[in-house]
């Protein structure tokens, strides 16, 4: 397997049978996925993997399995008053948020700003960010992750909660650390 400890995901090569490959980040296997198709993939409006976590509905429309690990794409919904993510920093992937409906209150590393429909937030590696819905109506948006793999964070937290764990800052910090993500202190 290719290594390097640089935080970049890369394909390690075909798995036995030649139908899948492995995404590797810092010499750790992040997820199994099928090589990307040779034709475009059409996902219908209800297609995707719903992963509810801590009051946020994450509908992953594309995952590493669909894109060969290149990126993941989700539609998310937060009810009023829901904290989507406390301020944190990703060291192994970038996130791009696009607000569809409602408003998101975004932490930008220094303070908070409000973003409405049509706003885009680029949270590239190393930049602190967080988000919540401080409004009175649900907020809905899209998020693109590059490279893919962070969808496994949501899967793992969801499984832990389904097994009876309580969602706490300590639990989320523990799981985020598995994906090269650290908390960011707020003033």
KOLFILO-32203 format. One line per field, with one value per residue: residue number from 1; residue in one letter; x, y, z of N, C-alpha, C, O in turn. Coordinates in nm, 3 decimals, decimal comma, always signed. Example, Ala and Ser with C-alpha at 12.3 -4.5 7.8 and 13.67 -1.06 7.14 Angstrom:
2
bake = [1; 2]
romi = [A; S]
nX = [+1,319; +1,285]
nY = [-0,569; -0,225]
nZ = [+0,780; +0,708]
caX = [+1,230; +1,367]
caY = [-0,450; -0,106]
caZ = [+0,780; +0,714]
cX = [+1,320; +1,290]
cY = [-0,330; +0,003]
cZ = [+0,780; +0,787]
oX = [+1,424; +1,341]
oY = [-0,332; +0,114]
oZ = [+0,846; +0,804]
This chain:
187
bake = [1; 2; 3; 4; 5; 6; 7; 8; 9; 10; 11; 12; 13; 14; 15; 16; 17; 18; 19; 20; 21; 22; 23; 24; 25; 26; 27; 28; 29; 30; 31; 32; 33; 34; 35; 36; 37; 38; 39; 40; 41; 42; 43; 44; 45; 46; 47; 48; 49; 50; 51; 52; 53; 54; 55; 56; 57; 58; 59; 60; 61; 62; 63; 64; 65; 66; 67; 68; 69; 70; 71; 72; 73; 74; 75; 76; 77; 78; 79; 80; 81; 82; 83; 84; 85; 86; 87; 88; 89; 90; 91; 92; 93; 94; 95; 96; 97; 98; 99; 100; 101; 102; 103; 104; 105; 106; 107; 108; 109; 110; 111; 112; 113; 114; 115; 116; 117; 118; 119; 120; 121; 122; 123; 124; 125; 126; 127; 128; 129; 130; 131; 132; 133; 134; 135; 136; 137; 138; 139; 140; 141; 142; 143; 144; 145; 146; 147; 148; 149; 150; 151; 152; 153; 154; 155; 156; 157; 158; 159; 160; 161; 162; 163; 164; 165; 166; 167; 168; 169; 170; 171; 172; 173; 174; 175; 176; 177; 178; 179; 180; 181; 182; 183; 184; 185; 186; 187]
romi = [X; X; X; X; X; X; X; X; X; X; X; X; X; X; X; X; X; X; X; X; X; X; X; X; X; X; X; X; X; X; X; X; X; X; X; X; X; X; X; X; X; X; X; X; X; X; X; X; X; X; X; X; X; X; X; X; X; X; X; X; X; X; X; X; X; X; X; X; X; X; X; X; X; X; X; X; X; X; X; X; X; X; X; X; X; X; X; X; X; X; X; X; X; X; X; X; X; X; X; X; X; X; X; X; X; X; X; X; X; X; X; X; X; X; X; X; X; X; X; X; X; X; X; X; X; X; X; X; X; X; X; X; X; X; X; X; X; X; X; X; X; X; X; X; X; X; X; X; X; X; X; X; X; X; X; X; X; X; X; X; X; X; X; X; X; X; X; X; X; X; X; X; X; X; X; X; X; X; X; X; X; X; X; X; X; X; X]
nX = [+0,083; +0,039; +0,197; +0,271; +0,195; +0,097; -0,163; -0,319; -0,571; -0,552; -0,569; -0,509; -0,496; -0,632; -0,857; -0,876; -1,010; -1,050; -1,255; -1,290; -1,136; -0,904; -0,926; -0,671; -0,545; -0,289; -0,158; -0,366; -0,648; -0,934; -1,189; -1,375; -1,430; -1,595; -1,444; -1,475; -1,755; -1,754; -1,924; -2,144; -2,303; -2,628; -2,814; -3,118; -3,380; -3,449; -3,245; -2,973; -2,783; -2,912; -2,804; -2,865; -2,742; -2,699; -2,918; -2,898; -2,983; -2,823; -2,802; -2,636; -2,558; -2,365; -2,088; -1,761; -1,773; -1,905; -1,747; -1,487; -1,337; -1,276; -1,446; -1,716; -2,068; -2,327; -2,666; -2,796; -2,997; -3,097; -3,281; -3,454; -3,250; -3,059; -2,728; -2,499; -2,223; -1,974; -1,709; -1,427; -1,136; -1,033; -0,780; -0,728; -0,908; -1,118; -1,407; -1,704; -1,968; -2,303; -2,576; -2,915; -3,184; -3,337; -3,130; -2,787; -2,581; -2,257; -1,941; -1,640; -1,381; -1,305; -1,534; -1,894; -2,099; -2,387; -2,540; -2,734; -2,969; -2,796; -2,545; -2,200; -1,963; -1,627; -1,442; -1,144; -0,867; -0,723; -0,855; -1,053; -1,391; -1,747; -2,097; -2,443; -2,800; -2,949; -3,188; -3,552; -3,670; -3,630; -3,299; -3,138; -2,891; -2,611; -2,320; -1,991; -1,730; -1,383; -1,086; -1,312; -1,445; -1,494; -1,756; -1,762; -1,709; -1,958; -2,113; -1,992; -2,034; -2,314; -2,366; -2,255; -2,424; -2,665; -2,606; -2,636; -2,482; -2,435; -2,457; -2,195; -1,967; -1,715; -1,736; -1,779; -1,540; -1,356; -1,426; -1,391; -1,117; -1,022; -1,037; -0,857; -0,927; -0,961; -1,068; -1,160; -1,077; -1,312; -1,358]
nY = [-0,119; +0,226; +0,484; +0,758; +0,953; +1,210; +1,295; +1,281; +1,119; +0,816; +0,577; +0,247; +0,030; -0,251; -0,462; -0,808; -0,999; -0,782; -0,588; -0,385; -0,118; +0,034; +0,315; +0,512; +0,690; +0,852; +0,604; +0,448; +0,244; +0,384; +0,341; +0,094; +0,085; +0,079; +0,086; +0,386; +0,420; +0,360; +0,505; +0,793; +0,840; +0,836; +0,969; +0,945; +1,162; +1,053; +0,878; +0,760; +0,754; +0,774; +0,923; +0,988; +1,208; +1,338; +1,525; +1,621; +1,556; +1,367; +1,315; +1,121; +1,151; +1,084; +0,878; +0,758; +0,510; +0,554; +0,732; +0,654; +0,732; +0,996; +1,217; +1,307; +1,366; +1,538; +1,606; +1,803; +1,854; +2,070; +2,117; +2,395; +2,561; +2,361; +2,242; +2,195; +2,139; +2,192; +2,440; +2,331; +2,175; +2,043; +1,826; +1,655; +1,664; +1,866; +2,079; +2,192; +2,405; +2,470; +2,675; +2,596; +2,637; +2,835; +2,955; +2,938; +2,966; +3,040; +2,953; +3,113; +3,088; +3,315; +3,442; +3,459; +3,432; +3,491; +3,290; +3,266; +3,130; +3,037; +3,119; +3,026; +2,834; +2,776; +2,548; +2,478; +2,249; +2,286; +2,519; +2,673; +2,597; +2,582; +2,510; +2,606; +2,609; +2,887; +2,993; +3,006; +2,830; +2,520; +2,454; +2,391; +2,235; +2,175; +1,968; +1,920; +1,693; +1,654; +1,474; +1,189; +0,998; +1,100; +1,052; +0,816; +0,885; +0,990; +0,759; +0,594; +0,737; +0,741; +0,462; +0,413; +0,566; +0,437; +0,204; +0,278; +0,485; +0,818; +1,131; +1,337; +1,613; +1,507; +1,247; +1,305; +1,441; +1,235; +1,056; +1,225; +1,261; +1,031; +1,083; +1,276; +1,528; +1,808; +1,976; +2,325; +2,596; +2,825; +3,178]
nZ = [+0,000; -0,068; +0,112; +0,333; +0,511; +0,469; +0,477; +0,251; +0,065; -0,115; -0,377; -0,309; -0,466; -0,650; -0,473; -0,366; -0,633; -0,792; -0,803; -0,625; -0,437; -0,205; +0,008; +0,131; +0,401; +0,552; +0,584; +0,685; +0,637; +0,512; +0,400; +0,218; -0,127; -0,443; -0,762; -0,957; -1,179; -1,538; -1,679; -1,653; -1,335; -1,233; -0,978; -0,825; -0,687; -0,426; -0,377; -0,186; +0,121; +0,431; +0,723; +1,032; +1,278; +1,591; +1,579; +1,322; +0,991; +0,765; +0,434; +0,236; -0,085; -0,270; -0,214; -0,110; -0,225; -0,463; -0,604; -0,629; -0,414; -0,451; -0,383; -0,157; -0,131; +0,016; +0,126; +0,375; +0,672; +0,929; +1,218; +1,380; +1,618; +1,637; +1,679; +1,435; +1,409; +1,642; +1,657; +1,471; +1,318; +1,012; +0,904; +0,702; +0,493; +0,277; +0,308; +0,155; +0,179; +0,085; +0,111; +0,096; +0,192; +0,451; +0,722; +0,808; +1,087; +1,089; +1,216; +1,181; +1,267; +1,399; +1,478; +1,445; +1,153; +0,950; +0,707; +0,418; +0,173; -0,121; -0,038; -0,005; +0,171; +0,201; +0,356; +0,381; +0,431; +0,749; +0,822; +1,068; +1,148; +1,199; +1,251; +1,295; +1,347; +1,410; +1,360; +1,317; +1,151; +0,965; +0,841; +0,537; +0,338; +0,116; +0,114; +0,016; +0,025; +0,007; -0,007; -0,030; +0,249; +0,501; +0,548; +0,679; +0,943; +1,025; +0,997; +1,192; +1,435; +1,436; +1,459; +1,711; +1,875; +1,823; +1,954; +2,211; +2,322; +2,450; +2,287; +2,320; +2,368; +2,415; +2,309; +2,035; +1,978; +2,017; +1,807; +1,585; +1,594; +1,482; +1,220; +1,142; +1,257; +1,464; +1,767; +1,776; +1,971; +2,111; +2,153]
caX = [+0,000; +0,111; +0,190; +0,339; +0,163; +0,073; -0,304; -0,391; -0,628; -0,508; -0,612; -0,399; -0,497; -0,748; -0,869; -0,891; -1,124; -1,036; -1,374; -1,291; -1,005; -0,902; -0,881; -0,571; -0,505; -0,184; -0,134; -0,479; -0,758; -1,047; -1,316; -1,375; -1,517; -1,586; -1,386; -1,581; -1,807; -1,699; -2,029; -2,198; -2,393; -2,745; -2,877; -3,253; -3,399; -3,453; -3,130; -2,870; -2,771; -2,949; -2,731; -2,897; -2,644; -2,709; -3,016; -2,875; -3,008; -2,722; -2,836; -2,520; -2,601; -2,248; -1,987; -1,639; -1,810; -1,952; -1,654; -1,350; -1,269; -1,241; -1,524; -1,848; -2,163; -2,445; -2,767; -2,820; -3,105; -3,089; -3,397; -3,424; -3,177; -2,966; -2,586; -2,450; -2,088; -1,898; -1,588; -1,327; -1,044; -0,999; -0,643; -0,715; -1,003; -1,183; -1,554; -1,765; -2,109; -2,390; -2,705; -3,031; -3,301; -3,314; -3,003; -2,688; -2,488; -2,128; -1,824; -1,534; -1,251; -1,294; -1,667; -2,001; -2,165; -2,508; -2,541; -2,865; -2,970; -2,701; -2,412; -2,106; -1,851; -1,518; -1,363; -1,033; -0,786; -0,654; -0,935; -1,157; -1,529; -1,855; -2,223; -2,564; -2,920; -2,999; -3,317; -3,678; -3,716; -3,521; -3,196; -3,101; -2,778; -2,530; -2,180; -1,900; -1,609; -1,280; -1,137; -1,418; -1,403; -1,549; -1,888; -1,744; -1,724; -2,101; -2,157; -1,942; -2,105; -2,451; -2,364; -2,228; -2,546; -2,762; -2,567; -2,669; -2,396; -2,491; -2,377; -2,130; -1,852; -1,603; -1,757; -1,756; -1,396; -1,288; -1,449; -1,328; -0,971; -0,995; -1,044; -0,769; -1,005; -0,938; -1,155; -1,105; -1,128; -1,387; -1,324]
caY = [+0,000; +0,353; +0,556; +0,885; +1,034; +1,347; +1,326; +1,269; +0,988; +0,764; +0,442; +0,155; -0,073; -0,340; -0,564; -0,938; -1,003; -0,671; -0,506; -0,273; -0,066; +0,085; +0,452; +0,512; +0,820; +0,832; +0,461; +0,379; +0,220; +0,466; +0,283; +0,014; +0,142; +0,024; +0,182; +0,466; +0,362; +0,414; +0,591; +0,879; +0,780; +0,919; +0,943; +1,002; +1,247; +0,982; +0,788; +0,803; +0,690; +0,866; +0,899; +1,091; +1,222; +1,453; +1,622; +1,659; +1,450; +1,367; +1,226; +1,113; +1,119; +1,019; +0,844; +0,704; +0,394; +0,600; +0,825; +0,606; +0,802; +1,135; +1,312; +1,266; +1,475; +1,517; +1,706; +1,796; +1,935; +2,097; +2,184; +2,517; +2,545; +2,246; +2,266; +2,098; +2,103; +2,295; +2,473; +2,225; +2,191; +1,919; +1,826; +1,556; +1,683; +1,996; +2,077; +2,306; +2,413; +2,557; +2,686; +2,589; +2,695; +2,878; +3,023; +2,874; +3,052; +2,976; +2,999; +3,126; +3,089; +3,434; +3,479; +3,396; +3,504; +3,423; +3,261; +3,225; +3,059; +3,082; +3,140; +2,914; +2,841; +2,682; +2,518; +2,395; +2,193; +2,379; +2,637; +2,644; +2,623; +2,513; +2,566; +2,577; +2,675; +2,978; +3,044; +2,947; +2,733; +2,428; +2,495; +2,280; +2,271; +2,071; +1,970; +1,840; +1,654; +1,605; +1,351; +1,120; +0,920; +1,154; +0,994; +0,709; +0,948; +0,994; +0,620; +0,543; +0,804; +0,689; +0,325; +0,423; +0,615; +0,327; +0,103; +0,329; +0,595; +0,952; +1,224; +1,439; +1,673; +1,413; +1,139; +1,358; +1,468; +1,105; +1,004; +1,315; +1,241; +0,918; +1,135; +1,392; +1,648; +1,852; +2,086; +2,460; +2,671; +2,947; +3,283]
caZ = [+0,000; -0,071; +0,238; +0,325; +0,626; +0,430; +0,490; +0,126; +0,035; -0,243; -0,404; -0,282; -0,568; -0,647; -0,370; -0,430; -0,723; -0,885; -0,816; -0,534; -0,400; -0,069; +0,027; +0,237; +0,451; +0,653; +0,597; +0,745; +0,545; +0,553; +0,356; +0,095; -0,228; -0,578; -0,856; -1,017; -1,303; -1,662; -1,733; -1,548; -1,238; -1,203; -0,849; -0,825; -0,569; -0,299; -0,366; -0,094; +0,251; +0,539; +0,847; +1,131; +1,385; +1,682; +1,534; +1,182; +0,895; +0,658; +0,323; +0,148; -0,222; -0,328; -0,115; -0,168; -0,306; -0,593; -0,669; -0,621; -0,306; -0,488; -0,303; -0,110; -0,149; +0,099; +0,154; +0,520; +0,729; +1,072; +1,273; +1,455; +1,743; +1,633; +1,650; +1,338; +1,450; +1,715; +1,579; +1,456; +1,205; +0,941; +0,855; +0,596; +0,383; +0,264; +0,304; +0,088; +0,216; +0,005; +0,180; +0,008; +0,257; +0,588; +0,747; +0,893; +1,157; +1,066; +1,290; +1,082; +1,333; +1,483; +1,525; +1,369; +1,046; +0,906; +0,564; +0,370; +0,045; -0,222; +0,019; -0,008; +0,264; +0,170; +0,475; +0,334; +0,538; +0,837; +0,857; +1,167; +1,109; +1,267; +1,205; +1,372; +1,298; +1,512; +1,313; +1,363; +1,050; +0,931; +0,745; +0,450; +0,254; +0,052; +0,155; -0,066; +0,098; -0,083; -0,065; +0,044; +0,364; +0,625; +0,570; +0,777; +1,075; +1,057; +1,015; +1,319; +1,544; +1,432; +1,513; +1,855; +1,939; +1,813; +2,053; +2,343; +2,369; +2,449; +2,209; +2,403; +2,300; +2,427; +2,212; +1,900; +1,965; +2,001; +1,672; +1,487; +1,593; +1,392; +1,083; +1,134; +1,287; +1,601; +1,810; +1,769; +2,086; +2,082; +2,251]
cX = [+0,086; +0,093; +0,255; +0,307; +0,134; -0,074; -0,383; -0,446; -0,576; -0,555; -0,493; -0,395; -0,614; -0,741; -0,883; -1,018; -1,127; -1,156; -1,376; -1,148; -1,015; -0,858; -0,788; -0,539; -0,408; -0,166; -0,247; -0,587; -0,878; -1,180; -1,291; -1,466; -1,492; -1,523; -1,499; -1,627; -1,745; -1,802; -2,080; -2,298; -2,506; -2,803; -3,011; -3,276; -3,398; -3,336; -3,029; -2,876; -2,801; -2,877; -2,767; -2,795; -2,672; -2,802; -2,998; -2,903; -2,910; -2,767; -2,719; -2,564; -2,490; -2,147; -1,862; -1,669; -1,853; -1,846; -1,509; -1,269; -1,239; -1,315; -1,652; -1,937; -2,287; -2,539; -2,796; -2,932; -3,086; -3,218; -3,356; -3,353; -3,075; -2,824; -2,541; -2,311; -2,027; -1,771; -1,481; -1,243; -1,018; -0,856; -0,624; -0,814; -1,058; -1,333; -1,602; -1,915; -2,182; -2,527; -2,818; -3,151; -3,267; -3,182; -2,915; -2,606; -2,355; -2,021; -1,708; -1,394; -1,233; -1,427; -1,771; -2,057; -2,288; -2,506; -2,679; -2,854; -2,876; -2,562; -2,331; -1,998; -1,751; -1,433; -1,252; -0,950; -0,716; -0,735; -1,043; -1,295; -1,624; -1,984; -2,338; -2,681; -2,976; -3,137; -3,436; -3,738; -3,600; -3,425; -3,156; -2,987; -2,713; -2,389; -2,103; -1,773; -1,506; -1,148; -1,249; -1,359; -1,464; -1,691; -1,880; -1,749; -1,871; -2,156; -2,115; -2,012; -2,249; -2,457; -2,342; -2,352; -2,654; -2,733; -2,588; -2,584; -2,472; -2,399; -2,326; -2,016; -1,732; -1,616; -1,726; -1,608; -1,318; -1,304; -1,386; -1,178; -0,932; -0,987; -0,968; -0,842; -0,988; -1,036; -1,083; -1,162; -1,204; -1,356; -1,424]
cY = [+0,125; +0,424; +0,691; +0,977; +1,179; +1,385; +1,314; +1,129; +0,944; +0,621; +0,351; +0,042; -0,166; -0,436; -0,699; -0,942; -0,886; -0,579; -0,387; -0,230; -0,012; +0,230; +0,454; +0,657; +0,796; +0,686; +0,385; +0,361; +0,295; +0,402; +0,193; +0,085; +0,075; +0,129; +0,259; +0,402; +0,428; +0,501; +0,681; +0,804; +0,878; +0,876; +1,016; +1,078; +1,174; +0,886; +0,845; +0,725; +0,794; +0,827; +1,012; +1,091; +1,351; +1,563; +1,671; +1,537; +1,466; +1,267; +1,227; +1,062; +1,048; +0,996; +0,796; +0,586; +0,433; +0,674; +0,778; +0,679; +0,948; +1,238; +1,244; +1,389; +1,444; +1,636; +1,693; +1,890; +1,946; +2,166; +2,310; +2,484; +2,433; +2,294; +2,157; +2,048; +2,221; +2,323; +2,364; +2,253; +2,053; +1,932; +1,731; +1,570; +1,826; +1,976; +2,206; +2,301; +2,508; +2,557; +2,687; +2,664; +2,734; +2,951; +2,936; +2,983; +2,979; +3,037; +3,000; +3,132; +3,207; +3,474; +3,409; +3,490; +3,424; +3,409; +3,210; +3,156; +3,123; +3,109; +3,011; +2,939; +2,735; +2,666; +2,421; +2,349; +2,302; +2,501; +2,599; +2,680; +2,541; +2,573; +2,523; +2,648; +2,758; +3,033; +2,970; +2,850; +2,639; +2,490; +2,371; +2,325; +2,149; +2,082; +1,873; +1,818; +1,605; +1,590; +1,293; +1,047; +0,969; +1,105; +0,879; +0,762; +0,946; +0,854; +0,567; +0,607; +0,752; +0,550; +0,327; +0,468; +0,507; +0,218; +0,153; +0,442; +0,727; +1,043; +1,333; +1,499; +1,578; +1,299; +1,188; +1,387; +1,339; +1,054; +1,093; +1,292; +1,124; +0,962; +1,267; +1,524; +1,680; +1,963; +2,220; +2,538; +2,795; +3,050; +3,291]
cZ = [+0,000; +0,061; +0,222; +0,440; +0,593; +0,436; +0,363; +0,111; -0,101; -0,257; -0,389; -0,383; -0,553; -0,530; -0,440; -0,514; -0,820; -0,896; -0,723; -0,504; -0,259; -0,070; +0,147; +0,272; +0,564; +0,686; +0,668; +0,639; +0,596; +0,515; +0,236; -0,004; -0,362; -0,666; -0,923; -1,149; -1,426; -1,734; -1,620; -1,460; -1,210; -1,070; -0,851; -0,693; -0,434; -0,280; -0,267; +0,035; +0,359; +0,666; +0,945; +1,245; +1,462; +1,630; +1,392; +1,095; +0,780; +0,553; +0,226; +0,012; -0,298; -0,216; -0,188; -0,259; -0,447; -0,673; -0,668; -0,515; -0,334; -0,404; -0,256; -0,115; -0,068; +0,095; +0,302; +0,561; +0,879; +1,114; +1,346; +1,587; +1,746; +1,601; +1,555; +1,374; +1,525; +1,635; +1,587; +1,333; +1,145; +0,887; +0,738; +0,482; +0,387; +0,264; +0,239; +0,114; +0,123; +0,072; +0,077; +0,065; +0,399; +0,600; +0,836; +0,959; +1,154; +1,155; +1,191; +1,143; +1,425; +1,544; +1,439; +1,264; +1,006; +0,754; +0,526; +0,236; -0,057; -0,169; +0,014; +0,096; +0,223; +0,295; +0,433; +0,454; +0,618; +0,878; +0,958; +1,113; +1,196; +1,218; +1,295; +1,306; +1,413; +1,476; +1,369; +1,263; +1,018; +0,829; +0,667; +0,361; +0,193; +0,107; +0,067; +0,015; -0,003; -0,007; +0,021; +0,163; +0,493; +0,650; +0,670; +0,921; +1,116; +1,078; +1,153; +1,439; +1,551; +1,494; +1,664; +1,931; +1,935; +1,916; +2,196; +2,395; +2,361; +2,367; +2,303; +2,322; +2,304; +2,326; +2,071; +1,877; +1,944; +1,858; +1,566; +1,480; +1,504; +1,246; +1,071; +1,155; +1,435; +1,638; +1,793; +1,887; +2,041; +2,191; +2,364]
oX = [+0,193; -0,016; +0,290; +0,382; +0,144; -0,108; -0,504; -0,377; -0,559; -0,579; -0,387; -0,299; -0,687; -0,635; -0,899; -1,123; -1,200; -1,162; -1,457; -1,052; -1,123; -0,763; -0,823; -0,509; -0,439; -0,158; -0,227; -0,614; -0,921; -1,275; -1,196; -1,569; -1,385; -1,545; -1,607; -1,549; -1,691; -1,772; -2,061; -2,368; -2,481; -2,838; -3,017; -3,200; -3,351; -3,328; -3,003; -2,964; -2,726; -2,886; -2,706; -2,765; -2,669; -2,768; -3,075; -2,852; -2,914; -2,770; -2,703; -2,602; -2,518; -2,123; -1,856; -1,600; -1,838; -1,852; -1,418; -1,147; -1,182; -1,255; -1,691; -1,890; -2,346; -2,500; -2,819; -2,958; -3,062; -3,259; -3,238; -3,391; -3,010; -2,803; -2,544; -2,285; -2,028; -1,729; -1,450; -1,274; -0,985; -0,818; -0,516; -0,806; -1,044; -1,382; -1,549; -1,982; -2,130; -2,587; -2,818; -3,213; -3,178; -3,129; -2,964; -2,567; -2,341; -2,012; -1,681; -1,299; -1,154; -1,430; -1,740; -2,061; -2,292; -2,474; -2,735; -2,744; -2,875; -2,468; -2,386; -1,948; -1,785; -1,362; -1,263; -0,963; -0,657; -0,689; -1,117; -1,312; -1,584; -1,983; -2,332; -2,663; -3,042; -3,196; -3,423; -3,845; -3,484; -3,465; -3,142; -2,986; -2,756; -2,343; -2,145; -1,715; -1,538; -1,103; -1,276; -1,237; -1,485; -1,740; -1,978; -1,790; -1,906; -2,238; -2,195; -2,046; -2,299; -2,546; -2,406; -2,384; -2,727; -2,824; -2,561; -2,611; -2,560; -2,277; -2,404; -1,973; -1,657; -1,517; -1,656; -1,556; -1,226; -1,206; -1,332; -1,118; -0,819; -0,937; -1,009; -0,822; -0,998; -1,083; -0,960; -1,284; -1,165; -1,331; -1,409]
oY = [+0,128; +0,425; +0,733; +1,071; +1,265; +1,499; +1,336; +1,031; +1,026; +0,553; +0,373; -0,035; -0,160; -0,485; -0,703; -0,894; -0,890; -0,499; -0,297; -0,298; -0,012; +0,266; +0,402; +0,738; +0,726; +0,648; +0,270; +0,453; +0,275; +0,408; +0,215; +0,139; +0,022; +0,249; +0,205; +0,340; +0,538; +0,562; +0,649; +0,714; +0,991; +0,759; +1,136; +1,060; +1,231; +0,818; +0,966; +0,641; +0,889; +0,713; +1,119; +0,985; +1,460; +1,681; +1,755; +1,428; +1,564; +1,147; +1,318; +0,946; +0,961; +1,084; +0,794; +0,564; +0,355; +0,679; +0,854; +0,687; +1,016; +1,336; +1,140; +1,502; +1,337; +1,749; +1,582; +1,991; +1,847; +2,264; +2,331; +2,391; +2,412; +2,374; +2,039; +1,928; +2,334; +2,240; +2,312; +2,342; +1,959; +2,035; +1,726; +1,496; +1,897; +1,870; +2,314; +2,205; +2,613; +2,451; +2,768; +2,745; +2,674; +3,003; +2,870; +3,080; +2,870; +3,159; +2,900; +3,175; +3,201; +3,533; +3,312; +3,612; +3,302; +3,503; +3,123; +3,125; +3,245; +3,122; +2,902; +3,050; +2,618; +2,758; +2,300; +2,402; +2,395; +2,579; +2,503; +2,779; +2,442; +2,676; +2,419; +2,735; +2,705; +3,110; +2,883; +2,794; +2,673; +2,569; +2,262; +2,439; +2,035; +2,190; +1,759; +1,913; +1,522; +1,687; +1,342; +1,035; +0,891; +1,115; +0,847; +0,689; +0,904; +0,832; +0,503; +0,537; +0,723; +0,523; +0,250; +0,415; +0,488; +0,149; +0,081; +0,493; +0,746; +1,033; +1,411; +1,444; +1,569; +1,260; +1,121; +1,361; +1,334; +1,012; +1,043; +1,303; +1,120; +0,889; +1,357; +1,620; +1,592; +2,036; +2,227; +2,547; +2,861; +3,014; +3,375]
oZ = [+0,061; +0,117; +0,112; +0,466; +0,681; +0,403; +0,364; +0,140; -0,191; -0,158; -0,449; -0,384; -0,453; -0,492; -0,562; -0,471; -0,919; -0,989; -0,741; -0,541; -0,199; -0,140; +0,253; +0,184; +0,660; +0,803; +0,707; +0,562; +0,710; +0,593; +0,161; +0,035; -0,388; -0,647; -0,944; -1,220; -1,418; -1,837; -1,503; -1,507; -1,168; -1,052; -0,876; -0,598; -0,336; -0,178; -0,266; +0,055; +0,377; +0,712; +0,942; +1,301; +1,404; +1,638; +1,345; +1,121; +0,707; +0,579; +0,145; -0,003; -0,381; -0,134; -0,311; -0,359; -0,540; -0,796; -0,702; -0,524; -0,249; -0,359; -0,307; -0,106; -0,081; +0,067; +0,351; +0,496; +0,947; +1,051; +1,371; +1,658; +1,848; +1,510; +1,590; +1,370; +1,477; +1,555; +1,694; +1,254; +1,216; +0,831; +0,679; +0,384; +0,487; +0,225; +0,263; +0,076; +0,087; +0,089; -0,016; -0,004; +0,461; +0,501; +0,927; +0,895; +1,210; +1,168; +1,125; +1,077; +1,520; +1,652; +1,370; +1,283; +1,026; +0,682; +0,592; +0,190; -0,077; -0,248; +0,027; +0,109; +0,211; +0,335; +0,449; +0,564; +0,563; +0,961; +0,936; +1,043; +1,257; +1,150; +1,361; +1,221; +1,502; +1,553; +1,456; +1,287; +1,041; +0,744; +0,722; +0,313; +0,214; +0,143; +0,046; +0,068; -0,088; +0,053; +0,131; +0,176; +0,586; +0,763; +0,737; +1,012; +1,227; +1,168; +1,221; +1,534; +1,659; +1,575; +1,736; +2,037; +2,033; +1,960; +2,292; +2,503; +2,277; +2,378; +2,358; +2,220; +2,207; +2,264; +1,995; +1,769; +1,862; +1,795; +1,468; +1,373; +1,455; +1,160; +0,998; +1,080; +1,521; +1,550; +1,795; +1,901; +1,944; +2,306; +2,454]
